[in-house]
Amino acid sequence: MFGPCWKLGVDTTLLAFEAQAVIGLRMAKLAAGGTAAQAEAERMVSEKVFAAGEAAMQLATGASTGAVVAGYRRKVRANHRRLSHRSR
């Protein structure tokens, strides 16, 4: 009975923790300054606009909130991998 709600709650909580890690990595990159920081800032804004539009389209076409959260988690994990790799 509580399975789907529990999974959504866990996935949303994980998204929050994963997003905080990406925010930390991005802040470090932005604090370093330079052209890489400028490119990251531009990328961040365009990614957020695209992701919001994609989420709105998913919801408008009947996708579940779980599917939207899963999509955001995929994007956040990809950013974490990209930012972690470059910072080494």
C-alpha positions as CSV (number, residue, x, y, z in Angstrom):
1,M,0.0,0.0,0.0
2,F,2.8,2.5,0.9
3,G,5.2,1.2,-1.7
4,P,4.9,3.8,-4.4
5,C,4.7,6.7,-1.9
6,W,7.7,5.3,0.0
7,K,9.8,5.0,-3.2
8,L,8.9,8.5,-4.3
9,G,9.9,9.8,-0.9
10,V,13.2,8.0,-0.9
11,D,14.0,9.0,-4.5
12,T,13.2,12.6,-3.8
13,T,15.4,12.6,-0.7
14,L,18.3,11.0,-2.7
15,L,17.8,13.7,-5.4
16,A,18.2,16.4,-2.7
17,F,21.4,14.9,-1.4
18,E,22.8,14.3,-4.9
19,A,21.9,17.8,-6.0
20,Q,23.7,19.3,-2.9
21,A,26.9,17.4,-4.0
22,V,26.6,18.9,-7.5
23,I,26.0,22.3,-6.1
24,G,29.2,22.0,-4.0
25,L,31.2,20.9,-7.1
26,R,29.8,23.7,-9.1
27,M,30.5,26.3,-6.4
28,A,34.1,25.2,-6.3
29,K,34.4,25.5,-10.1
30,L,32.7,28.9,-10.1
31,A,34.9,30.1,-7.3
32,A,38.0,29.2,-9.3
33,G,36.9,31.7,-12.0
34,G,38.1,31.9,-15.5
35,T,36.6,30.7,-18.8
36,A,35.8,27.3,-17.3
37,A,33.6,28.9,-14.6
38,Q,31.9,31.1,-17.2
39,A,31.1,28.0,-19.4
40,E,29.9,26.1,-16.3
41,A,27.6,29.0,-15.3
42,E,26.1,29.2,-18.8
43,R,25.7,25.4,-19.0
44,M,24.0,25.3,-15.6
45,V,21.4,27.9,-16.6
46,S,20.6,26.2,-20.0
47,E,20.4,22.8,-18.3
48,K,18.0,24.1,-15.7
49,V,15.7,25.7,-18.3
50,F,15.8,22.6,-20.5
51,A,15.1,20.2,-17.5
52,A,12.2,22.3,-16.3
53,G,10.7,22.3,-19.8
54,E,11.2,18.6,-20.1
55,A,9.6,17.9,-16.7
56,A,6.6,20.1,-17.7
57,M,6.2,18.1,-20.9
58,Q,6.4,14.8,-19.1
59,L,3.7,15.9,-16.6
60,A,1.5,17.3,-19.4
61,T,1.7,14.0,-21.3
62,G,0.7,12.0,-18.2
63,A,4.1,10.8,-16.8
64,S,4.2,10.1,-13.1
65,T,6.0,12.3,-10.6
66,G,8.3,9.4,-10.0
67,A,9.3,9.5,-13.7
68,V,10.0,13.2,-13.4
69,V,12.2,12.6,-10.3
70,A,14.0,9.8,-12.0
71,G,14.8,12.0,-14.9
72,Y,16.2,14.7,-12.6
73,R,18.3,12.1,-10.8
74,R,19.8,10.9,-14.1
75,K,20.8,14.5,-15.0
76,V,22.2,15.2,-11.5
77,R,24.2,12.0,-11.5
78,A,25.6,12.8,-15.0
79,N,26.6,16.3,-13.8
80,H,28.3,14.8,-10.7
81,R,30.3,12.4,-12.8
82,R,31.3,15.2,-15.2
83,L,32.3,17.7,-12.5
84,S,34.0,15.1,-10.3
85,H,36.1,13.8,-13.2
86,R,37.3,17.3,-14.2
87,S,38.1,18.3,-10.7
88,R,40.7,15.6,-10.3
